[in-house]
């Protein structure tokens, strides 16, 4: 039986000095990181929200509240692995993911393949050809265009197996 569901996710964090920039589970060479309770990986956070939304399981804040000290500075890839385990336990399979990272800098394309590999591993070996990661700018418009932070949008398709 096929029971396909679509989920979407969005996340945004501002730049902060003294932190590593982590996107898609990969440390990016950049002078600032993103502010947040965890590693503030906007790409992975948007993926988590998209997956949880597609499955009717709430959102990242419900599953991993920032009031819980266990999640302070945690790698978001670890959180994505936990979400993948919960989906597998519920017999939910991920068909594909499609994400866009919005920032003026840094350029995303040099890191996209490494991000896909990290996300594939976190999702239990989802083939990388089912994971899309794109980068775009806002042509210097808005907070991302001014270099104040990074945003990410994700869409996922899942199959809810009986």
C-alpha positions, 0 to 999 in steps of 0.5 A, spaced: 500 500 500 502 506 498 500 512 503 505 518 501 505 524 505 509 531 504 512 535 509 516 542 509 520 545 514 524 552 515 529 554 519 533 560 520 539 562 525 543 569 525 550 569 525 554 569 531 562 569 533 566 564 536 562 558 533 563 553 528 558 554 522 555 547 521 550 546 515 548 539 513 552 536 518 559 539 515 563 544 518 564 550 513 570 554 513 567 561 515 569 566 520 562 565 524 557 560 526 550 560 527 547 562 534 543 556 537 542 552 543 544 546 539 549 547 533 544 551 529 544 547 523 539 550 519 539 545 514 538 539 518 533 543 523 529 544 516 529 537 514 527 534 521 521 539 521 519 537 514 520 529 516 516 530 523 511 534 519 510 529 514 509 524 519 504 528 524 509 527 529 510 535 531 516 539 530 523 539 532 522 544 538 517 539 541 521 533 540 528 536 542 526 542 546 531 548 547 530 548 555 533 541 555 540 541 557 541 534 553 541 538 547 546 544 548 551 544 543 549 537 540 550 535 533 544 536 529 546 530 525 545 526 532 538 529 532 536 527 525 539 520 526 534 519 532 528 522 528 530 517 522 530 511 528 523 513 530 520 513 523 523 506 522 520 504 528 513 506 525 515 503 518 515 510 515 520 510 509 523 516 506 522 517 499 526 523 497 528 530 500 529 537 497 532 542 501 535 550 499 540 553 503 539 561 503 545 565 504 549 570 501 555 567 503 558 562 504 557 558 497 554 552 498 555 548 492 563 546 494 560 542 500 553 540 497 556 533 496 559 532 503 552 534 506 548 529 502 553 524 504 552 526 512 545 526 511 544 519 507 548 516 513 544 519 518 538 517 515 540 510 515 543 510 508 538 513 504 541 514 497 544 520 495 541 521 489 534 522 493 537 527 497 537 534 493 541 540 496 541 547 493 544 554 495 541 560 493 542 568 495 537 573 495 541 578 491 543 582 497 536 583 500 533 582 507 537 579 513 540 573 509 543 578 503 546 583 509 550 577 511 546 577 518 544 569 518 542 563 514 535 560 512 533 553 510 527 550 506 526 543 506 521 538 503 520 531 504 516 525 501 515 519 505 511 513 505 507 511 511 507 503 511 501 499 514 
